Amino acid sequence: MKRMCSLPFPTPLIAIIALVALSSCIPPEDPVVDVDGDGISVLAGDCDDSDAVIGTAPFDSDCEGNFDRRVLNEVFTGSTCSPCAGADELILDVLHQNEGRYVLLSYQIGSDPYVTSEGVTRRMGYLPPPATGSYSIPWLQADGANGFHPVEVNDDLGYTDADFDSFAAVPCHLGLEITVSIEGQMVTAEVTLLPGADYESEDLVLHTAIIENTTYDNVGTNGQTEFHHVMKKMLPDANGLAIEPLERGEAVTFEQSWTFQGDYDDTTGISNMVDHDSAHTVEEFEDLSVIAFVQDTETLQIHQSIWSGQ
């Protein structure tokens, strides 16, 4: 028979020791409890349960209001520009390595058949002041504030994945949502801005661009046979829509529409730009989509962009 040894401690002391051991396993703050009394516990997503003013993260951002940045690549190019062919290919190589992280907007300008006054206005807007006289292509403007020749940058190494990563690393506190409908020749876009932080600038503009995903009928002399994300119309025009400063957590929605007039004009060019009041250069209306982006006209910084076909 085995002999059972008795514990040298009295029963009440054992109970106290057990209680202390148990209490040491309980976290000091219960995530279910609403400490600051704002009606939201940590478990429910309160970003700071010691401050009743700070609640949950706005929209789909984190508690700091961060969103994943989609880098807008505004490409100024043309089918009659010899170096533009290689530049476009290089840009697409970089972008295809970063699927889901970019938006591509191409302005066919120069002597391209699809040159428009709005595309030229966008290019001129990125020239050093005073923005007068001529412009050059190819040219790439990444998120508004970063402009360069896509082939000659980096001591002629050209646009690289490292460049893209540096643009994408800039903190972004703005989310965008977009809904597009196409009925006949009318395009309607509803864009919702989701600020994860306050944007106090008085110089914010919402740009909305109707694009054709792929075009073929503007072939020129540089060997290119197809062109991607070609801008067809800016809404309401190249100057965009001025918007009020944005407040963290306060969504704002804008709806704009455009009806392309008349028939396809196959005579357009540098000396005969499309007249949007009477004609258009859309090859296939079923191939249209929309790009939207928010830009500060003073700093040129683009805070966020979105493509309806993303």
C-alpha positions as protocol buffer text, in pm:
chain_id: "A"
residue {
  index: 1
  type: MET
  ca { x: 0 y: 0 z: 0 }
}
residue {
  index: 2
  type: LYS
  ca { x: 127 y: 345 z: -96 }
}
residue {
  index: 3
  type: ARG
  ca { x: 149 y: 601 z: 177 }
}
residue {
  index: 4
  type: MET
  ca { x: -22 y: 934 z: 99 }
}
residue {
  index: 5
  type: CYS
  ca { x: 165 y: 1242 z: 217 }
}
residue {
  index: 6
  type: SER
  ca { x: -40 y: 1527 z: 359 }
}
residue {
  index: 7
  type: LEU
  ca { x: 23 y: 1889 z: 258 }
}
residue {
  index: 8
  type: PRO
  ca { x: 202 y: 2098 z: 520 }
}
residue {
  index: 9
  type: PHE
  ca { x: -31 y: 2400 z: 451 }
}
residue {
  index: 10
  type: PRO
  ca { x: -369 y: 2464 z: 606 }
}
residue {
  index: 11
  type: THR
  ca { x: -665 y: 2451 z: 365 }
}
residue {
  index: 12
  type: PRO
  ca { x: -743 y: 2830 z: 375 }
}
residue {
  index: 13
  type: LEU
  ca { x: -385 y: 2909 z: 269 }
}
residue {
  index: 14
  type: ILE
  ca { x: -413 y: 2671 z: -26 }
}
residue {
  index: 15
  type: ALA
  ca { x: -727 y: 2853 z: -141 }
}
residue {
  index: 16
  type: ILE
  ca { x: -552 y: 3189 z: -125 }
}
residue {
  index: 17
  type: ILE
  ca { x: -256 y: 3061 z: -327 }
}
residue {
  index: 18
  type: ALA
  ca { x: -490 y: 2918 z: -591 }
}
residue {
  index: 19
  type: LEU
  ca { x: -681 y: 3246 z: -614 }
}
residue {
  index: 20
  type: VAL
  ca { x: -361 y: 3445 z: -661 }
}
residue {
  index: 21
  type: ALA
  ca { x: -244 y: 3205 z: -930 }
}
residue {
  index: 22
  type: LEU
  ca { x: -574 y: 3232 z: -1109 }
}
residue {
  index: 23
  type: SER
  ca { x: -580 y: 3611 z: -1094 }
}
residue {
  index: 24
  type: SER
  ca { x: -234 y: 3628 z: -1250 }
}
residue {
  index: 25
  type: CYS
  ca { x: -376 y: 3461 z: -1562 }
}
residue {
  index: 26
  type: ILE
  ca { x: -651 y: 3721 z: -1611 }
}
residue {
  index: 27
  type: PRO
  ca { x: -553 y: 4010 z: -1841 }
}
residue {
  index: 28
  type: PRO
  ca { x: -549 y: 4346 z: -1666 }
}
residue {
  index: 29
  type: GLU
  ca { x: -799 y: 4490 z: -1916 }
}
residue {
  index: 30
  type: ASP
  ca { x: -1098 y: 4293 z: -2036 }
}
residue {
  index: 31
  type: PRO
  ca { x: -1135 y: 4363 z: -2412 }
}
residue {
  index: 32
  type: VAL
  ca { x: -1511 y: 4331 z: -2376 }
}
residue {
  index: 33
  type: VAL
  ca { x: -1528 y: 4617 z: -2124 }
}
residue {
  index: 34
  type: ASP
  ca { x: -1578 y: 4972 z: -2255 }
}
residue {
  index: 35
  type: VAL
  ca { x: -1322 y: 5159 z: -2046 }
}
residue {
  index: 36
  type: ASP
  ca { x: -1369 y: 5510 z: -2188 }
}
residue {
  index: 37
  type: GLY
  ca { x: -1747 y: 5487 z: -2203 }
}
residue {
  index: 38
  type: ASP
  ca { x: -1784 y: 5567 z: -2573 }
}
residue {
  index: 39
  type: GLY
  ca { x: -1994 y: 5258 z: -2632 }
}
residue {
  index: 40
  type: ILE
  ca { x: -1716 y: 5071 z: -2813 }
}
residue {
  index: 41
  type: SER
  ca { x: -1490 y: 4813 z: -2653 }
}
residue {
  index: 42
  type: VAL
  ca { x: -1146 y: 4708 z: -2777 }
}
residue {
  index: 43
  type: LEU
  ca { x: -1304 y: 4382 z: -2891 }
}
residue {
  index: 44
  type: ALA
  ca { x: -1553 y: 4585 z: -3097 }
}
residue {
  index: 45
  type: GLY
  ca { x: -1269 y: 4776 z: -3264 }
}
residue {
  index: 46
  type: ASP
  ca { x: -1206 y: 5081 z: -3043 }
}
residue {
  index: 47
  type: CYS
  ca { x: -872 y: 5224 z: -3154 }
}
residue {
  index: 48
  type: ASP
  ca { x: -808 y: 5388 z: -2815 }
}
residue {
  index: 49
  type: ASP
  ca { x: -1022 y: 5274 z: -2521 }
}
residue {
  index: 50
  type: SER
  ca { x: -870 y: 5540 z: -2299 }
}
residue {
  index: 51
  type: ASP
  ca { x: -1007 y: 5826 z: -2510 }
}
residue {
  index: 52
  type: ALA
  ca { x: -1382 y: 5856 z: -2568 }
}
residue {
  index: 53
  type: VAL
  ca { x: -1324 y: 6082 z: -2870 }
}
residue {
  index: 54
  type: ILE
  ca { x: -1138 y: 5809 z: -3060 }
}
residue {
  index: 55
  type: GLY
  ca { x: -1362 y: 5529 z: -3184 }
}
residue {
  index: 56
  type: THR
  ca { x: -1321 y: 5264 z: -3453 }
}
residue {
  index: 57
  type: ALA
  ca { x: -1102 y: 5289 z: -3763 }
}
residue {
  index: 58
  type: PRO
  ca { x: -1272 y: 5483 z: -4042 }
}
residue {
  index: 59
  type: PHE
  ca { x: -1406 y: 5271 z: -4327 }
}
residue {
  index: 60
  type: ASP
  ca { x: -1167 y: 4991 z: -4428 }
}
residue {
  index: 61
  type: SER
  ca { x: -852 y: 5165 z: -4303 }
}
residue {
  index: 62
  type: ASP
  ca { x: -649 y: 5085 z: -3995 }
}
residue {
  index: 63
  type: CYS
  ca { x: -669 y: 5291 z: -3676 }
}
residue {
  index: 64
  type: GLU
  ca { x: -429 y: 5549 z: -3821 }
}
residue {
  index: 65
  type: GLY
  ca { x: -655 y: 5588 z: -4124 }
}
residue {
  index: 66
  type: ASN
  ca { x: -409 y: 5429 z: -4368 }
}
residue {
  index: 67
  type: PHE
  ca { x: -524 y: 5289 z: -4702 }
}
residue {
  index: 68
  type: ASP
  ca { x: -320 y: 5101 z: -4961 }
}
residue {
  index: 69
  type: ARG
  ca { x: -203 y: 5353 z: -5219 }
}
residue {
  index: 70
  type: ARG
  ca { x: -270 y: 5293 z: -5587 }
}
residue {
  index: 71
  type: VAL
  ca { x: -8 y: 5486 z: -5781 }
}
residue {
  index: 72
  type: LEU
  ca { x: -157 y: 5684 z: -6068 }
}
residue {
  index: 73
  type: ASN
  ca { x: 65 y: 5676 z: -6375 }
}
residue {
  index: 74
  type: GLU
  ca { x: -34 y: 5956 z: -6613 }
}
residue {
  index: 75
  type: VAL
  ca { x: 138 y: 5875 z: -6940 }
}
residue {
  index: 76
  type: PHE
  ca { x: 170 y: 6144 z: -7207 }
}
residue {
  index: 77
  type: THR
  ca { x: 242 y: 5972 z: -7535 }
}
residue {
  index: 78
  type: GLY
  ca { x: 152 y: 5957 z: -7904 }
}
residue {
  index: 79
  type: SER
  ca { x: 144 y: 5717 z: -8195 }
}
residue {
  index: 80
  type: THR
  ca { x: 357 y: 5946 z: -8415 }
}
residue {
  index: 81
  type: CYS
  ca { x: 627 y: 5986 z: -8150 }
}
residue {
  index: 82
  type: SER
  ca { x: 910 y: 5743 z: -8221 }
}
residue {
  index: 83
  type: PRO
  ca { x: 1054 y: 5713 z: -7865 }
}
residue {
  index: 84
  type: CYS
  ca { x: 703 y: 5680 z: -7721 }
}
residue {
  index: 85
  type: ALA
  ca { x: 677 y: 5317 z: -7836 }
}
residue {
  index: 86
  type: GLY
  ca { x: 972 y: 5203 z: -7624 }
}
residue {
  index: 87
  type: ALA
  ca { x: 866 y: 5423 z: -7336 }
}
residue {
  index: 88
  type: ASP
  ca { x: 516 y: 5276 z: -7329 }
}
residue {
  index: 89
  type: GLU
  ca { x: 658 y: 4924 z: -7331 }
}
residue {
  index: 90
  type: LEU
  ca { x: 894 y: 5002 z: -7043 }
}
residue {
  index: 91
  type: ILE
  ca { x: 615 y: 5159 z: -6837 }
}
residue {
  index: 92
  type: LEU
  ca { x: 386 y: 4859 z: -6891 }
}
residue {
  index: 93
  type: ASP
  ca { x: 666 y: 4621 z: -6787 }
}
residue {
  index: 94
  type: VAL
  ca { x: 696 y: 4802 z: -6453 }
}
residue {
  index: 95
  type: LEU
  ca { x: 322 y: 4822 z: -6397 }
}
residue {
  index: 96
  type: HIS
  ca { x: 260 y: 4456 z: -6476 }
}
residue {
  index: 97
  type: GLN
  ca { x: 498 y: 4369 z: -6192 }
}
residue {
  index: 98
  type: ASN
  ca { x: 268 y: 4559 z: -5958 }
}
residue {
  index: 99
  type: GLU
  ca { x: -81 y: 4437 z: -6043 }
}
residue {
  index: 100
  type: GLY
  ca { x: -349 y: 4586 z: -5820 }
}
residue {
  index: 101
  type: ARG
  ca { x: -118 y: 4864 z: -5701 }
}
residue {
  index: 102
  type: TYR
  ca { x: -142 y: 5106 z: -5993 }
}
residue {
  index: 103
  type: VAL
  ca { x: -382 y: 5298 z: -6216 }
}
residue {
  index: 104
  type: LEU
  ca { x: -282 y: 5377 z: -6576 }
}
residue {
  index: 105
  type: LEU
  ca { x: -416 y: 5684 z: -6758 }
}
residue {
  index: 106
  type: SER
  ca { x: -283 y: 5752 z: -7108 }
}
residue {
  index: 107
  type: TYR
  ca { x: -316 y: 6085 z: -7286 }
}
residue {
  index: 108
  type: GLN
  ca { x: -255 y: 6044 z: -7661 }
}
residue {
  index: 109
  type: ILE
  ca { x: -123 y: 6386 z: -7756 }
}
residue {
  index: 110
  type: GLY
  ca { x: 138 y: 6532 z: -7993 }
}
residue {
  index: 111
  type: SER
  ca { x: 23 y: 6447 z: -8347 }
}
residue {
  index: 112
  type: ASP
  ca { x: -175 y: 6140 z: -8241 }
}
residue {
  index: 113
  type: PRO
  ca { x: -518 y: 6125 z: -8412 }
}
residue {
  index: 114
  type: TYR
  ca { x: -678 y: 6107 z: -8066 }
}
residue {
  index: 115
  type: VAL
  ca { x: -511 y: 6422 z: -7931 }
}
residue {
  index: 116
  type: THR
  ca { x: -756 y: 6634 z: -7731 }
}
residue {
  index: 117
  type: SER
  ca { x: -740 y: 6981 z: -7583 }
}
residue {
  index: 118
  type: GLU
  ca { x: -804 y: 6826 z: -7240 }
}
residue {
  index: 119
  type: GLY
  ca { x: -504 y: 6594 z: -7275 }
}
residue {
  index: 120
  type: VAL
  ca { x: -284 y: 6886 z: -7378 }
}
residue {
  index: 121
  type: THR
  ca { x: -412 y: 7089 z: -7081 }
}
residue {
  index: 122
  type: ARG
  ca { x: -315 y: 6808 z: -6842 }
}
residue {
  index: 123
  type: ARG
  ca { x: 36 y: 6795 z: -6992 }
}
residue {
  index: 124
  type: MET
  ca { x: 81 y: 7172 z: -6981 }
}
residue {
  index: 125
  type: GLY
  ca { x: -30 y: 7173 z: -6618 }
}
residue {
  index: 126
  type: TYR
  ca { x: 282 y: 6978 z: -6525 }
}
residue {
  index: 127
  type: LEU
  ca { x: 525 y: 7215 z: -6694 }
}
residue {
  index: 128
  type: PRO
  ca { x: 730 y: 7445 z: -6469 }
}
residue {
  index: 129
  type: PRO
  ca { x: 564 y: 7786 z: -6444 }
}
residue {
  index: 130
  type: PRO
  ca { x: 498 y: 7978 z: -6652 }
}
residue {
  index: 131
  type: ALA
  ca { x: 338 y: 7690 z: -6845 }
}
residue {
  index: 132
  type: THR
  ca { x: 351 y: 7838 z: -7194 }
}
residue {
  index: 133
  type: GLY
  ca { x: 490 y: 7727 z: -7524 }
}
residue {
  index: 134
  type: SER
  ca { x: 558 y: 7366 z: -7622 }
}
residue {
  index: 135
  type: TYR
  ca { x: 573 y: 7039 z: -7431 }
}
residue {
  index: 136
  type: SER
  ca { x: 763 y: 6716 z: -7481 }
}
residue {
  index: 137
  type: ILE
  ca { x: 663 y: 6349 z: -7495 }
}
residue {
  index: 138
  type: PRO
  ca { x: 705 y: 6078 z: -7383 }
}
residue {
  index: 139
  type: TRP
  ca { x: 645 y: 6194 z: -7028 }
}
residue {
  index: 140
  type: LEU
  ca { x: 530 y: 6020 z: -6711 }
}
residue {
  index: 141
  type: GLN
  ca { x: 372 y: 6185 z: -6409 }
}
residue {
  index: 142
  type: ALA
  ca { x: 351 y: 5947 z: -6111 }
}
residue {
  index: 143
  type: ASP
  ca { x: 96 y: 6049 z: -5848 }
}
residue {
  index: 144
  type: GLY
  ca { x: 110 y: 6405 z: -5972 }
}
residue {
  index: 145
  type: ALA
  ca { x: 420 y: 6525 z: -5791 }
}
residue {
  index: 146
  type: ASN
  ca { x: 678 y: 6305 z: -5970 }
}
residue {
  index: 147
  type: GLY
  ca { x: 740 y: 6390 z: -6334 }
}
residue {
  index: 148
  type: PHE
  ca { x: 1014 y: 6246 z: -6557 }
}
residue {
  index: 149
  type: HIS
  ca { x: 1107 y: 6108 z: -6897 }
}
residue {
  index: 150
  type: PRO
  ca { x: 1033 y: 5735 z: -6853 }
}
residue {
  index: 151
  type: VAL
  ca { x: 1337 y: 5623 z: -7054 }
}
residue {
  index: 152
  type: GLU
  ca { x: 1598 y: 5885 z: -6961 }
}
residue {
  index: 153
  type: VAL
  ca { x: 1540 y: 5888 z: -6585 }
}
residue {
  index: 154
  type: ASN
  ca { x: 1798 y: 5717 z: -6359 }
}
residue {
  index: 155
  type: ASP
  ca { x: 2087 y: 5797 z: -6595 }
}
residue {
  index: 156
  type: ASP
  ca { x: 1903 y: 5640 z: -6890 }
}
residue {
  index: 157
  type: LEU
  ca { x: 1824 y: 5323 z: -6694 }
}
residue {
  index: 158
  type: GLY
  ca { x: 1461 y: 5425 z: -6717 }
}
residue {
  index: 159
  type: TYR
  ca { x: 1157 y: 5381 z: -6493 }
}
residue {
  index: 160
  type: THR
  ca { x: 1216 y: 5094 z: -6250 }
}
residue {
  index: 161
  type: ASP
  ca { x: 1029 y: 4882 z: -6002 }
}
residue {
  index: 162
  type: ALA
  ca { x: 1226 y: 5057 z: -5727 }
}
residue {
  index: 163
  type: ASP
  ca { x: 1087 y: 5391 z: -5845 }
}
residue {
  index: 164
  type: PHE
  ca { x: 735 y: 5250 z: -5831 }
}
residue {
  index: 165
  type: ASP
  ca { x: 789 y: 5115 z: -5479 }
}
residue {
  index: 166
  type: SER
  ca { x: 906 y: 5456 z: -5359 }
}
residue {
  index: 167
  type: PHE
  ca { x: 589 y: 5619 z: -5493 }
}
residue {
  index: 168
  type: ALA
  ca { x: 369 y: 5347 z: -5344 }
}
residue {
  index: 169
  type: ALA
  ca { x: 535 y: 5386 z: -5003 }
}
residue {
  index: 170
  type: VAL
  ca { x: 400 y: 5739 z: -4954 }
}
residue {
  index: 171
  type: PRO
  ca { x: 136 y: 5717 z: -4676 }
}
residue {
  index: 172
  type: CYS
  ca { x: -222 y: 5734 z: -4802 }
}
residue {
  index: 173
  type: HIS
  ca { x: -521 y: 5827 z: -4587 }
}
residue {
  index: 174
  type: LEU
  ca { x: -790 y: 5829 z: -4854 }
}
residue {
  index: 175
  type: GLY
  ca { x: -1004 y: 5548 z: -4988 }
}
residue {
  index: 176
  type: LEU
  ca { x: -1206 y: 5566 z: -5308 }
}
residue {
  index: 177
  type: GLU
  ca { x: -1504 y: 5369 z: -5437 }
}
residue {
  index: 178
  type: ILE
  ca { x: -1647 y: 5394 z: -5789 }
}
residue {
  index: 179
  type: THR
  ca { x: -1960 y: 5273 z: -5968 }
}
residue {
  index: 180
  type: VAL
  ca { x: -2003 y: 5318 z: -6342 }
}
residue {
  index: 181
  type: SER
  ca { x: -2300 y: 5268 z: -6574 }
}
residue {
  index: 182
  type: ILE
  ca { x: -2301 y: 5293 z: -6953 }
}
residue {
  index: 183
  type: GLU
  ca { x: -2627 y: 5335 z: -7143 }
}
residue {
  index: 184
  type: GLY
  ca { x: -2585 y: 5389 z: -7512 }
}
residue {
  index: 185
  type: GLN
  ca { x: -2345 y: 5683 z: -7541 }
}
residue {
  index: 186
  type: MET
  ca { x: -2401 y: 5810 z: -7187 }
}
residue {
  index: 187
  type: VAL
  ca { x: -2150 y: 5730 z: -6913 }
}
residue {
  index: 188
  type: THR
  ca { x: -2235 y: 5792 z: -6547 }
}
residue {
  index: 189
  type: ALA
  ca { x: -1977 y: 5765 z: -6269 }
}
residue {
  index: 190
  type: GLU
  ca { x: -2045 y: 5775 z: -5896 }
}
residue {
  index: 191
  type: VAL
  ca { x: -1730 y: 5829 z: -5689 }
}
residue {
  index: 192
  type: THR
  ca { x: -1720 y: 5811 z: -5309 }
}
residue {
  index: 193
  type: LEU
  ca { x: -1434 y: 5960 z: -5109 }
}
residue {
  index: 194
  type: LEU
  ca { x: -1351 y: 5786 z: -4780 }
}
residue {
  index: 195
  type: PRO
  ca { x: -1111 y: 6005 z: -4579 }
}
residue {
  index: 196
  type: GLY
  ca { x: -917 y: 5824 z: -4306 }
}
residue {
  index: 197
  type: ALA
  ca { x: -771 y: 6156 z: -4195 }
}
residue {
  index: 198
  type: ASP
  ca { x: -851 y: 6526 z: -4224 }
}
residue {
  index: 199
  type: TYR
  ca { x: -754 y: 6687 z: -4554 }
}
residue {
  index: 200
  type: GLU
  ca { x: -760 y: 7059 z: -4477 }
}
residue {
  index: 201
  type: SER
  ca { x: -639 y: 7186 z: -4814 }
}
residue {
  index: 202
  type: GLU
  ca { x: -860 y: 7433 z: -5000 }
}
residue {
  index: 203
  type: ASP
  ca { x: -708 y: 7318 z: -5330 }
}
residue {
  index: 204
  type: LEU
  ca { x: -851 y: 6966 z: -5363 }
}
residue {
  index: 205
  type: VAL
  ca { x: -994 y: 6858 z: -5697 }
}
residue {
  index: 206
  type: LEU
  ca { x: -1171 y: 6539 z: -5803 }
}
residue {
  index: 207
  type: HIS
  ca { x: -1066 y: 6439 z: -6153 }
}
residue {
  index: 208
  type: THR
  ca { x: -1278 y: 6188 z: -6342 }
}
residue {
  index: 209
  type: ALA
  ca { x: -1163 y: 6051 z: -6677 }
}
residue {
  index: 210
  type: ILE
  ca { x: -1361 y: 5835 z: -6917 }
}
residue {
  index: 211
  type: ILE
  ca { x: -1116 y: 5603 z: -7091 }
}
residue {
  index: 212
  type: GLU
  ca { x: -1126 y: 5343 z: -7363 }
}
residue {
  index: 213
  type: ASN
  ca { x: -946 y: 5033 z: -7243 }
}
residue {
  index: 214
  type: THR
  ca { x: -784 y: 4954 z: -7579 }
}
residue {
  index: 215
  type: THR
  ca { x: -784 y: 5149 z: -7905 }
}
residue {
  index: 216
  type: TYR
  ca { x: -659 y: 5051 z: -8252 }
}
residue {
  index: 217
  type: ASP
  ca { x: -772 y: 5318 z: -8496 }
}
residue {
  index: 218
  type: ASN
  ca { x: -519 y: 5583 z: -8392 }
}
residue {
  index: 219
  type: VAL
  ca { x: -219 y: 5399 z: -8535 }
}
residue {
  index: 220
  type: GLY
  ca { x: 56 y: 5638 z: -8641 }
}
residue {
  index: 221
  type: THR
  ca { x: 415 y: 5608 z: -8755 }
}
residue {
  index: 222
  type: ASN
  ca { x: 598 y: 5459 z: -8454 }
}
residue {
  index: 223
  type: GLY
  ca { x: 505 y: 5095 z: -8502 }
}
residue {
  index: 224
  type: GLN
  ca { x: 252 y: 5064 z: -8220 }
}
residue {
  index: 225
  type: THR
  ca { x: -70 y: 4886 z: -8316 }
}
residue {
  index: 226
  type: GLU
  ca { x: -274 y: 4917 z: -7996 }
}
residue {
  index: 227
  type: PHE
  ca { x: -299 y: 5165 z: -7711 }
}
residue {
  index: 228
  type: HIS
  ca { x: -418 y: 5117 z: -7355 }
}
residue {
  index: 229
  type: HIS
  ca { x: -634 y: 5321 z: -7116 }
}
residue {
  index: 230
  type: VAL
  ca { x: -676 y: 5607 z: -7360 }
}
residue {
  index: 231
  type: MET
  ca { x: -845 y: 5918 z: -7217 }
}
residue {
  index: 232
  type: LYS
  ca { x: -1158 y: 6015 z: -7409 }
}
residue {
  index: 233
  type: LYS
  ca { x: -1321 y: 6278 z: -7186 }
}
residue {
  index: 234
  type: MET
  ca { x: -1246 y: 6450 z: -6855 }
}
residue {
  index: 235
  type: LEU
  ca { x: -1543 y: 6534 z: -6630 }
}
residue {
  index: 236
  type: PRO
  ca { x: -1653 y: 6802 z: -6635 }
}
residue {
  index: 237
  type: ASP
  ca { x: -1331 y: 6910 z: -6809 }
}
residue {
  index: 238
  type: ALA
  ca { x: -953 y: 6906 z: -6760 }
}
residue {
  index: 239
  type: ASN
  ca { x: -983 y: 7128 z: -6452 }
}
residue {
  index: 240
  type: GLY
  ca { x: -1182 y: 6869 z: -6261 }
}
residue {
  index: 241
  type: LEU
  ca { x: -1436 y: 6930 z: -5986 }
}
residue {
  index: 242
  type: ALA
  ca { x: -1330 y: 7146 z: -5691 }
}
residue {
  index: 243
  type: ILE
  ca { x: -1417 y: 6986 z: -5357 }
}
residue {
  index: 244
  type: GLU
  ca { x: -1428 y: 7104 z: -4998 }
}
residue {
  index: 245
  type: PRO
  ca { x: -1169 y: 6996 z: -4737 }
}
residue {
  index: 246
  type: LEU
  ca { x: -1228 y: 6640 z: -4618 }
}
residue {
  index: 247
  type: GLU
  ca { x: -1299 y: 6528 z: -4261 }
}
residue {
  index: 248
  type: ARG
  ca { x: -1185 y: 6194 z: -4119 }
}
residue {
  index: 249
  type: GLY
  ca { x: -1469 y: 5942 z: -4123 }
}
residue {
  index: 250
  type: GLU
  ca { x: -1705 y: 6160 z: -4330 }
}
residue {
  index: 251
  type: ALA
  ca { x: -1773 y: 6001 z: -4670 }
}
residue {
  index: 252
  type: VAL
  ca { x: -1856 y: 6226 z: -4965 }
}
residue {
  index: 253
  type: THR
  ca { x: -2012 y: 6108 z: -5292 }
}
residue {
  index: 254
  type: PHE
  ca { x: -2011 y: 6280 z: -5632 }
}
residue {
  index: 255
  type: GLU
  ca { x: -2204 y: 6174 z: -5942 }
}
residue {
  index: 256
  type: GLN
  ca { x: -2113 y: 6297 z: -6288 }
}
residue {
  index: 257
  type: SER
  ca { x: -2221 y: 6192 z: -6635 }
}
residue {
  index: 258
  type: TRP
  ca { x: -2134 y: 6260 z: -6995 }
}
residue {
  index: 259
  type: THR
  ca { x: -2316 y: 6180 z: -7317 }
}
residue {
  index: 260
  type: PHE
  ca { x: -2092 y: 6147 z: -7621 }
}
residue {
  index: 261
  type: GLN
  ca { x: -2247 y: 6337 z: -7909 }
}
residue {
  index: 262
  type: GLY
  ca { x: -2291 y: 6247 z: -8273 }
}
residue {
  index: 263
  type: ASP
  ca { x: -2085 y: 5987 z: -8456 }
}
residue {
  index: 264
  type: TYR
  ca { x: -1725 y: 5870 z: -8465 }
}
residue {
  index: 265
  type: ASP
  ca { x: -1499 y: 6130 z: -8626 }
}
residue {
  index: 266
  type: ASP
  ca { x: -1219 y: 5970 z: -8826 }
}
residue {
  index: 267
  type: THR
  ca { x: -1067 y: 6302 z: -8933 }
}
residue {
  index: 268
  type: THR
  ca { x: -935 y: 6416 z: -8593 }
}
residue {
  index: 269
  type: GLY
  ca { x: -575 y: 6519 z: -8538 }
}
residue {
  index: 270
  type: ILE
  ca { x: -350 y: 6796 z: -8410 }
}
residue {
  index: 271
  type: SER
  ca { x: -513 y: 7055 z: -8638 }
}
residue {
  index: 272
  type: ASN
  ca { x: -865 y: 6914 z: -8599 }
}
residue {
  index: 273
  type: MET
  ca { x: -915 y: 6798 z: -8240 }
}
residue {
  index: 274
  type: VAL
  ca { x: -1243 y: 6627 z: -8162 }
}
residue {
  index: 275
  type: ASP
  ca { x: -1533 y: 6863 z: -8095 }
}
residue {
  index: 276
  type: HIS
  ca { x: -1714 y: 6700 z: -7802 }
}
residue {
  index: 277
  type: ASP
  ca { x: -2026 y: 6902 z: -7877 }
}
residue {
  index: 278
  type: SER
  ca { x: -2084 y: 6725 z: -8207 }
}
residue {
  index: 279
  type: ALA
  ca { x: -1869 y: 6411 z: -8237 }
}
residue {
  index: 280
  type: HIS
  ca { x: -1651 y: 6157 z: -8055 }
}
residue {
  index: 281
  type: THR
  ca { x: -1357 y: 5919 z: -8107 }
}
residue {
  index: 282
  type: VAL
  ca { x: -1488 y: 5617 z: -7914 }
}
residue {
  index: 283
  type: GLU
  ca { x: -1427 y: 5294 z: -8104 }
}
residue {
  index: 284
  type: GLU
  ca { x: -1636 y: 5066 z: -7880 }
}
residue {
  index: 285
  type: PHE
  ca { x: -1866 y: 5204 z: -7611 }
}
residue {
  index: 286
  type: GLU
  ca { x: -1868 y: 4862 z: -7444 }
}
residue {
  index: 287
  type: ASP
  ca { x: -1494 y: 4904 z: -7388 }
}
residue {
  index: 288
  type: LEU
  ca { x: -1523 y: 5225 z: -7185 }
}
residue {
  index: 289
  type: SER
  ca { x: -1436 y: 5252 z: -6815 }
}
residue {
  index: 290
  type: VAL
  ca { x: -1362 y: 5534 z: -6572 }
}
residue {
  index: 291
  type: ILE
  ca { x: -1064 y: 5652 z: -6368 }
}
residue {
  index: 292
  type: ALA
  ca { x: -1103 y: 5890 z: -6074 }
}
residue {
  index: 293
  type: PHE
  ca { x: -838 y: 6058 z: -5861 }
}
residue {
  index: 294
  type: VAL
  ca { x: -810 y: 6331 z: -5600 }
}
residue {
  index: 295
  type: GLN
  ca { x: -535 y: 6588 z: -5652 }
}
residue {
  index: 296
  type: ASP
  ca { x: -411 y: 6895 z: -5469 }
}
residue {
  index: 297
  type: THR
  ca { x: -371 y: 7162 z: -5735 }
}
residue {
  index: 298
  type: GLU
  ca { x: -115 y: 7353 z: -5527 }
}
residue {
  index: 299
  type: THR
  ca { x: 128 y: 7067 z: -5451 }
}
residue {
  index: 300
  type: LEU
  ca { x: 19 y: 6851 z: -5750 }
}
residue {
  index: 301
  type: GLN
  ca { x: 16 y: 6551 z: -5514 }
}
residue {
  index: 302
  type: ILE
  ca { x: -244 y: 6290 z: -5602 }
}
residue {
  index: 303
  type: HIS
  ca { x: -379 y: 6144 z: -5279 }
}
residue {
  index: 304
  type: GLN
  ca { x: -551 y: 5839 z: -5426 }
}
residue {
  index: 305
  type: SER
  ca { x: -679 y: 5697 z: -5754 }
}
residue {
  index: 306
  type: ILE
  ca { x: -913 y: 5422 z: -5870 }
}
residue {
  index: 307
  type: TRP
  ca { x: -1006 y: 5250 z: -6196 }
}
residue {
  index: 308
  type: SER
  ca { x: -1356 y: 5109 z: -6239 }
}
residue {
  index: 309
  type: GLY
  ca { x: -1212 y: 4800 z: -6406 }
}
residue {
  index: 310
  type: GLN
  ca { x: -965 y: 4728 z: -6122 }
}
